[in-house]
């Protein structure tokens, strides 16, 4: 009755295609006008999966929980651009991205002198490998990049309720290290502190609740924002990411 174990697995697969046909009106230096028509086809395949395990053991007012999770996302995009008037293909592009993430979290919850306390540790390891091959007429260019992010954090939270008054406070300290391999190799290490505090009071007679809270969080860029090889879906739209993007703090 005091022990909980949970296992979870998930797998998904997505396939999509995007077709575009664009017509252009042009005029040269001599004033002669003409039209041209181009077409493009992008095929997108994304399989992904996740496996996690959680165990929790309680004894009296103390509970220890441990969680491990690993996941992957594989993304393949193939594109072809053709001149429909002339009847030939002038450009092809292939992008392959492999993403892996592992998370380990340990948490100890206890109650001391009427105060509920949580103290724990979390490690998050993320790796992205991507390659890109493009052919324009008879010229071919290939490039690749690798992105690694290691985050190690410790946290402490405390909660106390007295009558209609409740107070919460938390502190999280983390160190993250980012390594990037594109044209050159680079690395950066950043230490951060995150504070959260809130107070809540319930006026039962008037059926009102007053709450004041502050917290500091962080938003890390997603894989699409980091990928420098994102594919343009047609002749005029292109989205290119940057592996050098830093995380953003929010208050």
N, C-alpha and C positions, 0 to 999 in steps of 0.2 A: 504493500500500500504506500510505501514511502519512496519507491523507485519507479522512474519512468524512462522508457527507451523508445525512441521513434526513428524510423528509417523512411526516407523519401527519395524517389527517383522520378525524373521527368525527361522526356525527349520530345522535340518538335522539329518539324522540317517545313521549310517554306520555299516555294518556287514561284517566280514571277517573270514577266516579260513586258517590255515597254517598246512600243513602236512609234516612230515619229516621221512625219513627212513635211518638209519645209520648202517653200517656194520663195525665190529671191528675185528681185528686180534690180538690175544694175545698169550703170551708165559709165562708159569709158571717157577718156580725156577728149576724144573727138566728138563726143556727144551722141554716140551710138548707144541705143538701149537694147537690152536683152533680158531674158529670164533664165533661171536655172533651178532645178529641183533636186533636192537631196533627201535621202531616207536613212534612218538609223534603227537598229534593233539592239536592245540590251536585254540579256538574260541574267537573272539573279537567283542564286541558290543559297539558302542559309539553313543548314542543320545546326541544332543546339541541344545540349543536354546538361542535366544537373543531378548530383547525388549528394545527399546530406544525411547526417546522423546526429541525434541529440540524446544525451543521457542526463538524468537528474536524480539526485539522492538527497533525501531530507532526514534530519535527525533533530527532534525538538524544534527549536526556533531557527535552526541553521539549514540552509539548502545550498548544495553545490550543483552547478549545471555546466556541462561541457558540450560544445557544438563544433562540428567539422563539416565543411561544405566545399565541394569542388565542382567546377562547371567549365563548359567549353562552348565556343561559338565559332563556326567555320563559315566563311563568306566568300563566294566566288561570283565574279561579275565578268561577263564577256560581252563586248560591244563590237558592232560592225557598222561602218558608215559608207554609203554608196552614192555615186552620182547617177541618178536615175535617167537623166537625159542622155548621158554618154554610155550608160550601161556598164560601169565598172566600179569595183570596190576600191576606195582610196585609203582607208584607214581601218585598222582593227586594234582592239585593246583587251587585255586580260589582266584582272586584278584578283589576287588570292590573299585572304586574311585569315589568320589562325589566332584565336584568343583563348587564353586559359586563365582561370582565377581560382585560388584556394583561400579559404577563410577558416581560421581557428579561433574560438572564443571560449574563455573560461570565466565563470561568474560565481561569486560567493555572496549569498544573501543571508543576513542575520538581523536580529532585533536586539538592540542594546538600550536599556533604560527608556523604553518607549519610542526609540528612534529606529526606523527601518533603514538599514544600510546595505548598499550593493557595492562590491568592489570586484574589479575584474580586469582581464587582459584580452586584447584582440590583435590578431595579426592577419594582414591581408596581402597576398602575393598575386600580382597580375602581370601577364606577359602577352604582348601582341607582336606577331611576326607577319609582315605583309610583303608581297612582291608584285611588281607591275611590269608588263611587257607590252609595248606599243609598236605598231608598224604603220608608217606613213609612206605610201607608195613603196619604194624599195628600201627605205631606211628603217632599221629596227633599233629600239632603245629599251634597255632593261635596267631596273633599279629595285632596291629592296630596303626595308628598314625594320628595326627591332626596338620595341618599347618595353621596359621593365619598371614596375612600381612596387616597392615594398613599404608597407605601412605597419608600424608597431605602436600600439597605444595601450595606456592604462587609464582606468576611470574609477571614480568614486562618486556615489550619489547617496543622499540622505533625505528622509521624509519624516515629518512629525505632524500629528494632528492633535489638537486640543479643542474640544467642543466644536464650534463652527469655524475654527481657524486651522488652516493647513499650510505648511511651509515645505518647499522642496529646494534643494541645492545640489549642484553637480559640478564636477571638474574632470576634464579629460585632457591628458597630455599625450601627444603623439609625435613620432619622428617618421618622416617618409623620405625615401631615397629613390630618385628617378634616374634611370640610365637609358640613353637614346643612342642608337647606331643608325645613322643615315649616310650622308656623305662623309661625316666625321663622327667620332664618338664624343659624347658629353655626359656629365653626371651632375646632379645637384642633390643636396640634403637639406631638409627644412624641418625645424622643430616648431610645434604650435601648441598653444593652450586654448581650451574652450571652456567657457564658464556658462552655467545656466542657473537661474534662480527665479523662484516664483512664490507668491503669497496669495492665499485665497481665503476669503471670509464670507460665510453664509449668514445672512440676516433672515432667520426663519420667520420672524413676525411679519416682515414686509415681502417675504418670498423673493428676495434679491440675493445675488451673488456678486461680490466684488473680487476682481482678480488683477494682479499686476505681475508681469513676467518679462524676463529678458533671457535670451540665449544667443550664443554664437555658434554658427555652423559652417560647413564647407561644402562646396560643389566642385567635383572633379570632372574634367571633360570626358565625354563618352568616346567610344572608339571611332565613330564617324567624324568627330571633330578633330581627332588626332591623326587620322589617316591622310597622308599627303597624296595618295593615289586615287582619291574618290573620282568617280567617273561622271563626265557630263552626259546628260540624257539626250541632248540634241545639239544643234549647231550654235546656240546662243546661251545655253545655261551650263554652268560648270561650278561644282562645289569642291573646293580643295581644303583639306584640313592641315593642321600643323602639329607635329609631335612635341614642339617646344611650348605648347600652351601650358600655363600654370593653373593650379587650383584657385578658386575664388572663395574668399570668406564672406559670410553673410551675417548680419546682425538683425 
